[in-house]
């Protein structure tokens, strides 16, 4: 099997990433394209982006060497149940020159697989949205939150942006001068940190600036909260603690008390050395002190590992995980996170 190649794709609402790997972990090719989620963009456009990323990843590789593939995306179940959507993806796969089978998985499972080879565990994702998922036998078992900005996504980037603006508005209503985080928000939303002589005028301007955009656009303010917390801002630090508590509460709805299985942290707000990731790790240690915590890595490589597991003779999955996923993690892009 030394000549065997597997292909993995991580398909998001804003980008599609593909990788071709040998079973010894050699990265033969990568590809990137625009958003390929059929729920967001329609099946035909999504398939076109999939094809672009795939072609780049397998360029120069003999298609006969590619024995399996896997695709991770939000709404995987909807794609599997949609004959037209699946047919569009099948055509893209074939147009890229591939004749091997491929499987479709949820982005949560692919994110989990990018962080650990353990068959059972939990993934907690915080990006634009937020979701927690329990994994059993490398299949999604139970899911908590991921309900969208209107009904849920507690602790997400949207939640942080909304709560930060609400705090700013409360200060302005009370006639309190905005603190460091409030000034950052004013500069971002209004282009100035000045408060009008009549504070209600600034309140109205902030409200208008926010409501002129789609509600989910509040997530773009989350980095301001993270940056302010990193600079020692007490209000921002408090918001991150609340967000961490919400996220871990979501995980607790599906994760047994005292569980020792791994917990993978995914999404742009929880991967890397971020203040929110640190706050979540503190909360996780309180609830599951003996559980290993891993960051999610390259989702495309995680998908490739799931593809490799379908091959006959793919033994010692944990060791193979280290070969296929760990090398890719060093150059991993920041996961897109929940949407």
Number of C-alpha atoms within 10 A of each C-alpha: 13 8 11 16 28 30 32 31 32 32 30 24 20 14 17 27 29 31 29 28 27 21 21 16 21 14 17 17 18 21 21 22 20 19 21 28 27 25 16 15 14 12 20 18 17 26 25 19 21 31 25 19 25 30 22 19 25 25 16 10 15 11 15 13 16 22 21 24 26 26 27 28 26 23 16 19 12 13 21 15 10 12 11 13 20 18 16 19 21 17 17 22 21 13 13 20 18 24 15 16 14 19 16 21 23 20 26 29 24 32 31 36 29 30 26 25 21 19 17 19 25 30 29 29 34 32 24 28 25 31 29 30 28 25 26 14 10 17 16 19 14 14 20 21 18 21 14 18 21 10 9 17 28 27 31 34 33 29 24 27 24 21 19 23 21 13 17 23 22 14 17 20 13 10 13 12 14 20 14 18 23 24 17 20 23 21 13 15 18 16 10 12 16 14 17 11 8 10 19 15 13 19 19 12 16 18 15 13 13 18 12 9 10 8 13 19 16 22 20 14 21 24 15 20 28 22 17 20 22 15 12 11 16 15 18 27 21 13 22 25 20 17 23 27 19 19 26 22 19 23 24 17 16 17 25 13 10 12 15 16 19 23 30 26 27 33 28 23 27 28 23 17 10 16 22 26 21 17 18 24 20 16 19 23 13 12 17 21 15 14 16 15 21 17 23 30 32 30 37 35 35 35 35 34 31 31 23 29 18 16 14 8 9 12 11 9 16 12 10 19 27 17 18 26 27 20 17 23 20 10 10 16 14 17 23 23 27 26 24
